[in-house]
Amino acid sequence: EMFYDQEYKYHSLQGLTQAIKEYIEYYNEERIKSRLKGLTPKEYRNQASINPVF
């Protein structure tokens, strides 16, 4: 998703690896989803582990 049609930006494997790590961090820790009640995926998982539904 973050790489599609942007291959020209990455001139080395190290640069691409760093960009992928940053994107994964953003995707899991900063991106707010309305489907997750306005929480980030990390916040939603943490909330679920504190209040498990049985």
Protein Blocks (a to p, Z undefined) as FASTA:
>chain_A
ZZgoplmmpmbfklmmmmmmmmmmmmmmmmccfklnopafklmmmmmmmmccZZ
